[in-house]
Amino acid sequence: MIDQVQRAHALYSSAGVFRSAQLEVKLTVDRALELISGFLSAARELEDENADKVVLTMFAHPPAQQD
C-alpha cells in the first residue's frame, strides 16, 4: 500500500491530482478504525460509475516522533 502511494505521488503530484491530508488527534485505535470504516462505507455509497477511478488510502498509527 505504501509503495502504491509513493508511486502515485511521484506520478501525479506535479499535475496537482494527488491530494493528501493528515491530522493528529487523540482517539483510541478502535475509534479511529470506526471512523475509517464509516468513511469507506460512505465513499462506496457515493460511487459514480461515470467518474474516473481514484484510490482512497487511510492510515491510523501513533506519531513517528513522540513529543
N, C-alpha and C positions, 0 to 999 in steps of 0.2 A: 504494500500500500504506500509506504513512504517513497519507494523508488518511483512509483507512478506519479506521485505528487511532484517529486523533484523533476522528472522528465517533462511533465506538463508545464511546470513553472518555466523551465528553460525554453520550451517551445512557444508558449503563449503570453508570457508576462510583458514582453516588449510591445505586443499588439494590443495590450490592455484588456485581454479577455480572460486573464487569470485573476481571480479575486480571492481574498482570504480575510479572515477575521480571527482575533484572538482575545480572550477575556480571562482574567484571573479572578475567580470568585471563591468564596468559602461555602462549599457544599459537600455533602457526603458523596462518595463514588456512586452509591445506589441512586441518589437523586440525579446526579449528572447523567447516568445511564437512562433514567426515566425521561429526562429532557431530550437526549439524543434519539431515543425510540419514538417519542412524540413528534419530533421534528421530521424524522424519516417517514413516519406514517402520514403526516400532513403533506409532505412532498409527493408521496405516491398518489394521494388523493387528487392533487393538483396537476398531475402529469398531463401534458398536452402532446398527443401523438404527432401533431404538426410541427412541433418545436424541435430545434436541434438538441442533441443529447448533451447533457452536462454531467459531471461527476461531483457529487456532494460527499466530502470526506470530513469526518469529525474525529477528534481525539479527546480523551479525558485522561489527565495524568497530573501528578504533583509537579510543581515547578522544578526545572532542572537545577536552578540555583536557589537554595533556601535563604530567605532574608531574615 
